[in-house]
Amino acid sequence: VQLQASGGGLVQAGGSLRLSCAASGLTFSMYAMGWFRQAPGKQRELVAAIHTGGTTNYVDSVKGRFTVSRVNAENTVYLQMNNLKPEDTAVYYCGARYVTTSRYAIWGQGTQVTVSS
């Protein structure tokens, strides 16, 4: 079982990035997928989640700027990030939570997003 995150990079404030997380070794459609981030000195936070039925949730700080989506046929979840701000700078991780559980138990390796002012 593996999650492979990609798409991070350095971008100026106001710019956009799209993160991807490709899953393998699991029945992707049975997992809720989440994007988390962790900035230096801060706890990891859930930024966006998309459930098996397509329902989405966002932390307040990214509402209206970030969009999470999934393509089950591709075993991939995406995070489109627009109007990026310096405070979005963090390592972004994708996580998978089996539909009947409450804990994200499978993690990708993280991808760095740096937003310059």
N, CA, C and O atoms as CSV, one atom per row, in Angstrom:
chain,resi,resn,atom,element,x,y,z
A,1,VAL,N,N,0.851,-1.182,0.000
A,1,VAL,CA,C,0.000,0.000,0.000
A,1,VAL,C,C,0.892,1.239,0.000
A,1,VAL,O,O,1.823,1.349,0.798
A,2,GLN,N,N,0.594,2.159,-0.900
A,2,GLN,CA,C,1.458,3.326,-1.028
A,2,GLN,C,C,0.664,4.530,-1.502
A,2,GLN,O,O,-0.229,4.419,-2.343
A,3,LEU,N,N,1.010,5.689,-0.943
A,3,LEU,CA,C,0.510,6.972,-1.429
A,3,LEU,C,C,1.710,7.787,-1.879
A,3,LEU,O,O,2.679,7.934,-1.134
A,4,GLN,N,N,1.651,8.311,-3.075
A,4,GLN,CA,C,2.755,9.074,-3.643
A,4,GLN,C,C,2.272,10.484,-3.956
A,4,GLN,O,O,1.515,10.698,-4.903
A,5,ALA,N,N,2.720,11.442,-3.149
A,5,ALA,CA,C,2.322,12.840,-3.345
A,5,ALA,C,C,3.331,13.555,-4.225
A,5,ALA,O,O,4.528,13.271,-4.179
A,6,SER,N,N,2.837,14.480,-5.022
A,6,SER,CA,C,3.711,15.270,-5.891
A,6,SER,C,C,3.051,16.607,-6.203
A,6,SER,O,O,1.871,16.813,-5.919
A,7,GLY,N,N,3.826,17.507,-6.790
A,7,GLY,CA,C,3.276,18.770,-7.253
A,7,GLY,C,C,3.650,19.991,-6.447
A,7,GLY,O,O,3.282,21.108,-6.811
A,8,GLY,N,N,4.373,19.800,-5.359
A,8,GLY,CA,C,4.787,20.945,-4.575
A,8,GLY,C,C,5.834,21.776,-5.300
A,8,GLY,O,O,6.335,21.394,-6.357
A,9,GLY,N,N,6.151,22.913,-4.711
A,9,GLY,CA,C,7.164,23.774,-5.308
A,9,GLY,C,C,7.164,25.138,-4.680
A,9,GLY,O,O,6.536,25.373,-3.647
A,10,LEU,N,N,7.884,26.042,-5.328
A,10,LEU,CA,C,8.001,27.421,-4.880
A,10,LEU,C,C,7.146,28.298,-5.787
A,10,LEU,O,O,7.255,28.232,-7.012
A,11,VAL,N,N,6.296,29.119,-5.178
A,11,VAL,CA,C,5.403,29.976,-5.950
A,11,VAL,C,C,5.257,31.316,-5.233
A,11,VAL,O,O,5.368,31.390,-4.010
A,12,GLN,N,N,5.014,32.343,-5.986
A,12,GLN,CA,C,4.789,33.658,-5.384
A,12,GLN,C,C,3.368,33.749,-4.823
A,12,GLN,O,O,2.462,33.044,-5.270
A,13,ALA,N,N,3.199,34.603,-3.867
A,13,ALA,CA,C,1.874,34.851,-3.306
A,13,ALA,C,C,0.899,35.215,-4.426
A,13,ALA,O,O,1.224,35.987,-5.328
A,14,GLY,N,N,-0.285,34.651,-4.348
A,14,GLY,CA,C,-1.277,34.847,-5.388
A,14,GLY,C,C,-1.246,33.798,-6.480
A,14,GLY,O,O,-2.154,33.732,-7.308
A,15,GLY,N,N,-0.222,32.988,-6.486
A,15,GLY,CA,C,-0.079,31.952,-7.494
A,15,GLY,C,C,-0.850,30.697,-7.163
A,15,GLY,O,O,-1.586,30.634,-6.178
A,16,SER,N,N,-0.666,29.690,-8.013
A,16,SER,CA,C,-1.415,28.435,-7.879
A,16,SER,C,C,-0.482,27.232,-8.003
A,16,SER,O,O,0.560,27.281,-8.657
A,17,LEU,N,N,-0.896,26.174,-7.361
A,17,LEU,CA,C,-0.247,24.862,-7.500
A,17,LEU,C,C,-1.321,23.796,-7.460
A,17,LEU,O,O,-2.385,23.989,-6.872
A,18,ARG,N,N,-1.036,22.679,-8.085
A,18,ARG,CA,C,-1.928,21.523,-7.965
A,18,ARG,C,C,-1.126,20.334,-7.454
A,18,ARG,O,O,-0.156,19.904,-8.078
A,19,LEU,N,N,-1.543,19.822,-6.326
A,19,LEU,CA,C,-0.923,18.641,-5.747
A,19,LEU,C,C,-1.680,17.401,-6.203
A,19,LEU,O,O,-2.896,17.423,-6.391
A,20,SER,N,N,-0.936,16.337,-6.373
A,20,SER,CA,C,-1.523,15.045,-6.729
A,20,SER,C,C,-1.084,14.000,-5.725
A,20,SER,O,O,0.009,14.084,-5.166
A,21,CYS,N,N,-1.927,13.026,-5.499
A,21,CYS,CA,C,-1.591,11.905,-4.620
A,21,CYS,C,C,-2.105,10.642,-5.280
A,21,CYS,O,O,-3.312,10.423,-5.376
A,22,ALA,N,N,-1.179,9.817,-5.732
A,22,ALA,CA,C,-1.528,8.576,-6.409
A,22,ALA,C,C,-1.458,7.420,-5.418
A,22,ALA,O,O,-0.460,7.244,-4.718
A,23,ALA,N,N,-2.516,6.646,-5.369
A,23,ALA,CA,C,-2.602,5.521,-4.444
A,23,ALA,C,C,-2.402,4.211,-5.180
A,23,ALA,O,O,-2.792,4.062,-6.338
A,24,SER,N,N,-1.793,3.271,-4.492
A,24,SER,CA,C,-1.631,1.930,-5.052
A,24,SER,C,C,-1.745,0.915,-3.930
A,24,SER,O,O,-1.425,1.201,-2.776
A,25,GLY,N,N,-2.207,-0.277,-4.287
A,25,GLY,CA,C,-2.294,-1.350,-3.314
A,25,GLY,C,C,-3.513,-1.320,-2.415
A,25,GLY,O,O,-3.578,-2.063,-1.436
A,26,LEU,N,N,-4.482,-0.470,-2.733
A,26,LEU,CA,C,-5.699,-0.420,-1.937
A,26,LEU,C,C,-6.903,-0.198,-2.855
A,26,LEU,O,O,-6.759,0.221,-4.004
A,27,THR,N,N,-8.087,-0.487,-2.325
A,27,THR,CA,C,-9.311,-0.230,-3.075
A,27,THR,C,C,-9.678,1.229,-2.871
A,27,THR,O,O,-10.369,1.585,-1.917
A,28,PHE,N,N,-9.209,2.058,-3.772
A,28,PHE,CA,C,-9.221,3.511,-3.584
A,28,PHE,C,C,-10.617,4.040,-3.275
A,28,PHE,O,O,-10.773,4.930,-2.439
A,29,SER,N,N,-11.613,3.506,-3.933
A,29,SER,CA,C,-12.969,4.031,-3.772
A,29,SER,C,C,-13.530,3.808,-2.371
A,29,SER,O,O,-14.541,4.410,-2.009
A,30,MET,N,N,-12.899,2.967,-1.594
A,30,MET,CA,C,-13.356,2.674,-0.233
A,30,MET,C,C,-12.669,3.542,0.818
A,30,MET,O,O,-12.856,3.334,2.017
A,31,TYR,N,N,-11.889,4.497,0.378
A,31,TYR,CA,C,-11.127,5.333,1.305
A,31,TYR,C,C,-11.503,6.800,1.147
A,31,TYR,O,O,-11.571,7.330,0.038
A,32,ALA,N,N,-11.745,7.442,2.286
A,32,ALA,CA,C,-11.756,8.896,2.300
A,32,ALA,C,C,-10.303,9.357,2.198
A,32,ALA,O,O,-9.396,8.730,2.746
A,33,MET,N,N,-10.104,10.459,1.492
A,33,MET,CA,C,-8.752,10.970,1.284
A,33,MET,C,C,-8.643,12.370,1.875
A,33,MET,O,O,-9.549,13.192,1.739
A,34,GLY,N,N,-7.531,12.619,2.524
A,34,GLY,CA,C,-7.327,13.918,3.127
A,34,GLY,C,C,-5.993,14.510,2.738
A,34,GLY,O,O,-5.013,13.802,2.510
A,35,TRP,N,N,-5.982,15.822,2.670
A,35,TRP,CA,C,-4.731,16.563,2.509
A,35,TRP,C,C,-4.453,17.276,3.830
A,35,TRP,O,O,-5.293,18.012,4.348
A,36,PHE,N,N,-3.272,17.044,4.351
A,36,PHE,CA,C,-2.824,17.651,5.594
A,36,PHE,C,C,-1.612,18.521,5.296
A,36,PHE,O,O,-0.974,18.381,4.253
A,37,ARG,N,N,-1.307,19.405,6.209
A,37,ARG,CA,C,-0.071,20.169,6.086
A,37,ARG,C,C,0.545,20.392,7.460
A,37,ARG,O,O,-0.141,20.428,8.482
A,38,GLN,N,N,1.845,20.538,7.444
A,38,GLN,CA,C,2.566,20.813,8.685
A,38,GLN,C,C,3.639,21.846,8.404
A,38,GLN,O,O,4.559,21.623,7.618
A,39,ALA,N,N,3.496,22.976,9.066
A,39,ALA,CA,C,4.484,24.043,8.978
A,39,ALA,C,C,5.486,23.883,10.124
A,39,ALA,O,O,5.167,23.255,11.134
A,40,PRO,N,N,6.676,24.434,9.983
A,40,PRO,CA,C,7.674,24.314,11.052
A,40,PRO,C,C,7.148,24.814,12.383
A,40,PRO,O,O,6.617,25.920,12.476
A,41,GLY,N,N,7.297,24.001,13.404
A,41,GLY,CA,C,6.874,24.397,14.735
A,41,GLY,C,C,5.385,24.300,14.988
A,41,GLY,O,O,4.907,24.698,16.050
A,42,LYS,N,N,4.649,23.775,14.023
A,42,LYS,CA,C,3.197,23.675,14.179
A,42,LYS,C,C,2.755,22.225,14.043
A,42,LYS,O,O,3.468,21.378,13.505
A,43,GLN,N,N,1.562,21.973,14.548
A,43,GLN,CA,C,1.013,20.632,14.432
A,43,GLN,C,C,0.458,20.403,13.029
A,43,GLN,O,O,0.085,21.343,12.327
A,44,ARG,N,N,0.416,19.154,12.650
A,44,ARG,CA,C,-0.181,18.807,11.375
A,44,ARG,C,C,-1.680,19.096,11.436
A,44,ARG,O,O,-2.349,18.756,12.412
A,45,GLU,N,N,-2.198,19.729,10.379
A,45,GLU,CA,C,-3.621,20.025,10.334
A,45,GLU,C,C,-4.240,19.468,9.064
A,45,GLU,O,O,-3.606,19.383,8.012
A,46,LEU,N,N,-5.506,19.091,9.204
A,46,LEU,CA,C,-6.269,18.632,8.046
A,46,LEU,C,C,-6.731,19.852,7.267
A,46,LEU,O,O,-7.443,20.705,7.797
A,47,VAL,N,N,-6.328,19.930,6.021
A,47,VAL,CA,C,-6.645,21.077,5.177
A,47,VAL,C,C,-7.925,20.833,4.391
A,47,VAL,O,O,-8.798,21.698,4.311
A,48,ALA,N,N,-8.021,19.644,3.816
A,48,ALA,CA,C,-9.174,19.314,2.973
A,48,ALA,C,C,-9.356,17.810,2.961
A,48,ALA,O,O,-8.390,17.050,3.027
A,49,ALA,N,N,-10.600,17.396,2.876
A,49,ALA,CA,C,-10.908,15.968,2.802
A,49,ALA,C,C,-12.004,15.737,1.786
A,49,ALA,O,O,-12.882,16.577,1.587
A,50,ILE,N,N,-11.939,14.590,1.152
A,50,ILE,CA,C,-12.997,14.195,0.238
A,50,ILE,C,C,-13.378,12.761,0.576
A,50,ILE,O,O,-12.531,11.870,0.636
A,51,HIS,N,N,-14.658,12.564,0.794
A,51,HIS,CA,C,-15.128,11.287,1.268
A,51,HIS,C,C,-15.468,10.383,0.090
A,51,HIS,O,O,-15.419,10.805,-1.065
A,52,THR,N,N,-15.809,9.148,0.391
A,52,THR,CA,C,-16.019,8.174,-0.672
A,52,THR,C,C,-17.153,8.580,-1.607
A,52,THR,O,O,-17.140,8.239,-2.790
A,53,GLY,N,N,-18.116,9.297,-1.086
A,53,GLY,CA,C,-19.234,9.728,-1.924
A,53,GLY,C,C,-19.015,11.059,-2.603
A,53,GLY,O,O,-19.875,11.527,-3.349
A,54,GLY,N,N,-17.861,11.680,-2.352
A,54,GLY,CA,C,-17.541,12.949,-2.999
A,54,GLY,C,C,-17.753,14.176,-2.145
A,54,GLY,O,O,-17.423,15.284,-2.569
A,55,THR,N,N,-18.296,14.009,-0.951
A,55,THR,CA,C,-18.467,15.156,-0.055
A,55,THR,C,C,-17.101,15.702,0.351
A,55,THR,O,O,-16.165,14.943,0.601
A,56,THR,N,N,-17.002,17.006,0.411
A,56,THR,CA,C,-15.727,17.637,0.738
A,56,THR,C,C,-15.825,18.485,1.998
A,56,THR,O,O,-16.894,18.987,2.343
A,57,ASN,N,N,-14.707,18.635,2.673
A,57,ASN,CA,C,-14.588,19.493,3.847
A,57,ASN,C,C,-13.280,20.267,3.754
A,57,ASN,O,O,-12.282,19.763,3.240
A,58,TYR,N,N,-13.297,21.491,4.255
A,58,TYR,CA,C,-12.103,22.330,4.227
A,58,TYR,C,C,-11.925,23.030,5.564
A,58,TYR,O,O,-12.895,23.350,6.251
A,59,VAL,N,N,-10.678,23.259,5.915
A,59,VAL,CA,C,-10.407,24.132,7.046
A,59,VAL,C,C,-10.750,25.560,6.617
A,59,VAL,O,O,-10.609,25.911,5.445
A,60,ASP,N,N,-11.193,26.366,7.553
A,60,ASP,CA,C,-11.688,27.699,7.209
A,60,ASP,C,C,-10.664,28.533,6.444
A,60,ASP,O,O,-11.034,29.310,5.563
A,61,SER,N,N,-9.397,28.382,6.767
A,61,SER,CA,C,-8.374,29.245,6.189
A,61,SER,C,C,-8.164,29.022,4.689
A,61,SER,O,O,-7.531,29.848,4.031
A,62,VAL,N,N,-8.681,27.929,4.142
A,62,VAL,CA,C,-8.471,27.662,2.713
A,62,VAL,C,C,-9.777,27.663,1.925
A,62,VAL,O,O,-9.763,27.511,0.704
A,63,LYS,N,N,-10.881,27.830,2.598
A,63,LYS,CA,C,-12.172,27.825,1.901
A,63,LYS,C,C,-12.204,28.915,0.836
A,63,LYS,O,O,-11.820,30.058,1.086
A,64,GLY,N,N,-12.665,28.545,-0.345
A,64,GLY,CA,C,-12.736,29.478,-1.453
A,64,GLY,C,C,-11.450,29.589,-2.250
A,64,GLY,O,O,-11.427,30.211,-3.312
A,65,ARG,N,N,-10.376,28.987,-1.743
A,65,ARG,CA,C,-9.085,29.039,-2.452
A,65,ARG,C,C,-8.602,27.645,-2.887
A,65,ARG,O,O,-7.989,27.497,-3.944
A,66,PHE,N,N,-8.878,26.653,-2.080
A,66,PHE,CA,C,-8.437,25.285,-2.364
A,66,PHE,C,C,-9.624,24.434,-2.778
A,66,PHE,O,O,-10.743,24.630,-2.303
A,67,THR,N,N,-9.365,23.483,-3.676
A,67,THR,CA,C,-10.392,22.529,-4.095
A,67,THR,C,C,-9.802,21.131,-4.115
A,67,THR,O,O,-8.788,20.884,-4.768
A,68,VAL,N,N,-10.441,20.220,-3.398
A,68,VAL,CA,C,-10.016,18.830,-3.385
A,68,VAL,C,C,-10.933,18.042,-4.321
A,68,VAL,O,O,-12.143,18.268,-4.362
A,69,SER,N,N,-10.341,17.124,-5.063
A,69,SER,CA,C,-11.124,16.290,-5.981
A,69,SER,C,C,-10.468,14.918,-6.064
A,69,SER,O,O,-9.315,14.735,-5.674
A,70,ARG,N,N,-11.223,13.970,-6.575
A,70,ARG,CA,C,-10.680,12.619,-6.726
A,70,ARG,C,C,-11.159,12.017,-8.036
A,70,ARG,O,O,-12.251,12.317,-8.519
A,71,VAL,N,N,-10.318,11.165,-8.595
A,71,VAL,CA,C,-10.682,10.408,-9.784
A,71,VAL,C,C,-10.448,8.952,-9.432
A,71,VAL,O,O,-9.316,8.469,-9.474
A,72,ASN,N,N,-11.502,8.266,-9.091
A,72,ASN,CA,C,-11.352,6.892,-8.627
A,72,ASN,C,C,-10.749,5.986,-9.699
A,72,ASN,O,O,-10.005,5.057,-9.385
A,73,ALA,N,N,-11.067,6.256,-10.951
A,73,ALA,CA,C,-10.527,5.432,-12.034
A,73,ALA,C,C,-9.006,5.560,-12.139
A,73,ALA,O,O,-8.331,4.679,-12.670
A,74,GLU,N,N,-8.479,6.679,-11.622
A,74,GLU,CA,C,-7.034,6.913,-11.659
A,74,GLU,C,C,-6.374,6.670,-10.311
A,74,GLU,O,O,-5.158,6.808,-10.181
A,75,ASN,N,N,-7.176,6.306,-9.296
A,75,ASN,CA,C,-6.652,6.121,-7.926
A,75,ASN,C,C,-5.879,7.354,-7.458
A,75,ASN,O,O,-4.828,7.242,-6.828
A,76,THR,N,N,-6.412,8.515,-7.775
A,76,THR,CA,C,-5.686,9.757,-7.501
A,76,THR,C,C,-6.609,10.792,-6.867
A,76,THR,O,O,-7.781,10.915,-7.224
A,77,VAL,N,N,-6.048,11.525,-5.923
A,77,VAL,CA,C,-6.728,12.674,-5.335
A,77,VAL,C,C,-5.876,13.908,-5.610
A,77,VAL,O,O,-4.646,13.854,-5.601
A,78,TYR,N,N,-6.558,15.011,-5.851
A,78,TYR,CA,C,-5.890,16.258,-6.206
A,78,TYR,C,C,-6.233,17.350,-5.194
A,78,TYR,O,O,-7.274,17.310,-4.538
A,79,LEU,N,N,-5.347,18.307,-5.088
A,79,LEU,CA,C,-5.616,19.516,-4.315
A,79,LEU,C,C,-5.199,20.704,-5.172
A,79,LEU,O,O,-4.011,20.974,-5.348
A,80,GLN,N,N,-6.188,21.403,-5.699
A,80,GLN,CA,C,-5.926,22.617,-6.456
A,80,GLN,C,C,-5.864,23.776,-5.484
A,80,GLN,O,O,-6.821,24.029,-4.752
A,81,MET,N,N,-4.754,24.474,-5.471
A,81,MET,CA,C,-4.534,25.573,-4.536
A,81,MET,C,C,-4.366,26.866,-5.317
A,81,MET,O,O,-3.406,27.026,-6.070
A,82,ASN,N,N,-5.291,27.772,-5.136
A,82,ASN,CA,C,-5.247,29.066,-5.815
A,82,ASN,C,C,-5.059,30.188,-4.809
A,82,ASN,O,O,-5.283,30.009,-3.612
A,83,ASN,N,N,-4.647,31.341,-5.303
A,83,ASN,CA,C,-4.443,32.520,-4.449
A,83,ASN,C,C,-3.629,32.147,-3.205
A,83,ASN,O,O,-4.017,32.446,-2.076
A,84,LEU,N,N,-2.521,31.505,-3.438
A,84,LEU,CA,C,-1.699,31.038,-2.320
A,84,LEU,C,C,-1.142,32.204,-1.528
A,84,LEU,O,O,-0.849,33.271,-2.068
A,85,LYS,N,N,-1.005,31.970,-0.231
A,85,LYS,CA,C,-0.501,32.973,0.696
A,85,LYS,C,C,0.744,32.434,1.386
A,85,LYS,O,O,0.922,31.219,1.476
A,86,PRO,N,N,1.606,33.317,1.873
A,86,PRO,CA,C,2.814,32.844,2.576
A,86,PRO,C,C,2.481,31.891,3.731
A,86,PRO,O,O,3.251,30.974,4.015
A,87,GLU,N,N,1.355,32.099,4.388
A,87,GLU,CA,C,0.984,31.220,5.499
A,87,GLU,C,C,0.558,29.824,5.048
A,87,GLU,O,O,0.325,28.954,5.888
A,88,ASP,N,N,0.452,29.596,3.747
A,88,ASP,CA,C,0.191,28.246,3.237
A,88,ASP,C,C,1.475,27.425,3.135
A,88,ASP,O,O,1.427,26.231,2.840
A,89,THR,N,N,2.607,28.053,3.375
A,89,THR,CA,C,3.883,27.349,3.308
A,89,THR,C,C,3.930,26.228,4.329
A,89,THR,O,O,3.728,26.453,5.522
A,90,ALA,N,N,4.199,25.016,3.853
A,90,ALA,CA,C,4.205,23.836,4.720
A,90,ALA,C,C,4.592,22.624,3.884
A,90,ALA,O,O,4.685,22.693,2.659
A,91,VAL,N,N,4.812,21.527,4.569
A,91,VAL,CA,C,4.884,20.233,3.897
A,91,VAL,C,C,3.467,19.678,3.847
A,91,VAL,O,O,2.786,19.588,4.869
A,92,TYR,N,N,3.039,19.312,2.666
A,92,TYR,CA,C,1.685,18.787,2.466
A,92,TYR,C,C,1.745,17.270,2.322
A,92,TYR,O,O,2.570,16.726,1.588
A,93,TYR,N,N,0.853,16.610,3.040
A,93,TYR,CA,C,0.772,15.159,3.037
A,93,TYR,C,C,-0.632,14.727,2.613
A,93,TYR,O,O,-1.622,15.390,2.922
A,94,CYS,N,N,-0.695,13.620,1.913
A,94,CYS,CA,C,-2.002,13.016,1.691
A,94,CYS,C,C,-2.148,11.813,2.618
A,94,CYS,O,O,-1.177,11.128,2.937
A,95,GLY,N,N,-3.363,11.582,3.033
A,95,GLY,CA,C,-3.669,10.471,3.914
A,95,GLY,C,C,-4.925,9.764,3.451
A,95,GLY,O,O,-5.770,10.351,2.776
A,96,ALA,N,N,-5.040,8.486,3.821
A,96,ALA,CA,C,-6.198,7.674,3.445
A,96,ALA,C,C,-6.840,7.090,4.693
A,96,ALA,O,O,-6.161,6.594,5.591
A,97,ARG,N,N,-8.152,7.162,4.726
A,97,ARG,CA,C,-8.928,6.639,5.857
A,97,ARG,C,C,-9.977,5.674,5.316
A,97,ARG,O,O,-10.819,6.065,4.507
A,98,TYR,N,N,-9.934,4.429,5.751
A,98,TYR,CA,C,-10.916,3.457,5.297
A,98,TYR,C,C,-12.304,3.908,5.708
A,98,TYR,O,O,-12.479,4.487,6.780
A,99,VAL,N,N,-13.279,3.649,4.874
A,99,VAL,CA,C,-14.607,4.236,5.013
A,99,VAL,C,C,-15.261,3.954,6.369
A,99,VAL,O,O,-16.050,4.769,6.846
A,100,THR,N,N,-14.950,2.820,6.997
A,100,THR,CA,C,-15.619,2.484,8.261
A,100,THR,C,C,-14.802,2.858,9.494
A,100,THR,O,O,-15.182,2.530,10.618
A,101,THR,N,N,-13.697,3.533,9.285
A,101,THR,CA,C,-12.854,3.914,10.423
A,101,THR,C,C,-12.807,5.430,10.559
A,101,THR,O,O,-13.268,6.161,9.682
A,102,SER,N,N,-12.242,5.887,11.671
A,102,SER,CA,C,-12.166,7.326,11.932
A,102,SER,C,C,-10.748,7.864,11.885
A,102,SER,O,O,-10.531,9.054,12.118
A,103,ARG,N,N,-9.791,7.021,11.592
A,103,ARG,CA,C,-8.395,7.437,11.653
A,103,ARG,C,C,-7.739,7.293,10.286
A,103,ARG,O,O,-7.928,6.300,9.584
A,104,TYR,N,N,-6.959,8.318,9.928
A,104,TYR,CA,C,-6.148,8.225,8.717
A,104,TYR,C,C,-4.943,7.348,9.037
A,104,TYR,O,O,-4.106,7.706,9.865
A,105,ALA,N,N,-4.865,6.200,8.378
A,105,ALA,CA,C,-3.853,5.213,8.730
A,105,ALA,C,C,-2.778,5.037,7.667
A,105,ALA,O,O,-1.753,4.403,7.917
A,106,ILE,N,N,-3.004,5.588,6.498
A,106,ILE,CA,C,-2.047,5.441,5.402
A,106,ILE,C,C,-1.614,6.834,4.980
A,106,ILE,O,O,-2.441,7.722,4.780
A,107,TRP,N,N,-0.296,7.014,4.847
A,107,TRP,CA,C,0.255,8.354,4.588
A,107,TRP,C,C,1.213,8.344,3.411
A,107,TRP,O,O,1.931,7.372,3.170
A,108,GLY,N,N,1.203,9.458,2.683
A,108,GLY,CA,C,2.203,9.677,1.661
A,108,GLY,C,C,3.431,10.326,2.275
A,108,GLY,O,O,3.476,10.574,3.480
A,109,GLN,N,N,4.430,10.601,1.440
A,109,GLN,CA,C,5.730,11.050,1.946
A,109,GLN,C,C,5.831,12.558,2.135
A,109,GLN,O,O,6.803,13.035,2.720
A,110,GLY,N,N,4.867,13.308,1.663
A,110,GLY,CA,C,4.923,14.756,1.829
A,110,GLY,C,C,5.560,15.454,0.646
A,110,GLY,O,O,6.486,14.937,0.020
A,111,THR,N,N,5.052,16.629,0.355
A,111,THR,CA,C,5.613,17.460,-0.700
A,111,THR,C,C,5.650,18.899,-0.199
A,111,THR,O,O,4.673,19.386,0.369
A,112,GLN,N,N,6.762,19.574,-0.405
A,112,GLN,CA,C,6.968,20.922,0.139
A,112,GLN,C,C,6.292,21.968,-0.739
A,112,GLN,O,O,6.458,21.980,-1.959
A,113,VAL,N,N,5.537,22.834,-0.103
A,113,VAL,CA,C,4.948,23.998,-0.767
A,113,VAL,C,C,5.507,25.233,-0.079
A,113,VAL,O,O,5.382,25.385,1.136
A,114,THR,N,N,6.117,26.102,-0.850
A,114,THR,CA,C,6.686,27.339,-0.320
A,114,THR,C,C,6.108,28.507,-1.100
A,114,THR,O,O,6.208,28.569,-2.326
A,115,VAL,N,N,5.501,29.434,-0.365
A,115,VAL,CA,C,4.890,30.604,-0.983
A,115,VAL,C,C,5.669,31.831,-0.538
A,115,VAL,O,O,5.745,32.130,0.654
A,116,SER,N,N,6.237,32.529,-1.485
A,116,SER,CA,C,7.020,33.726,-1.172
A,116,SER,C,C,6.142,34.966,-1.257
A,116,SER,O,O,5.197,35.032,-2.044
A,117,SER,N,N,6.476,35.937,-0.434
A,117,SER,CA,C,5.668,37.172,-0.398
A,117,SER,C,C,6.194,38.204,-1.381
A,117,SER,O,O,5.638,39.298,-1.484
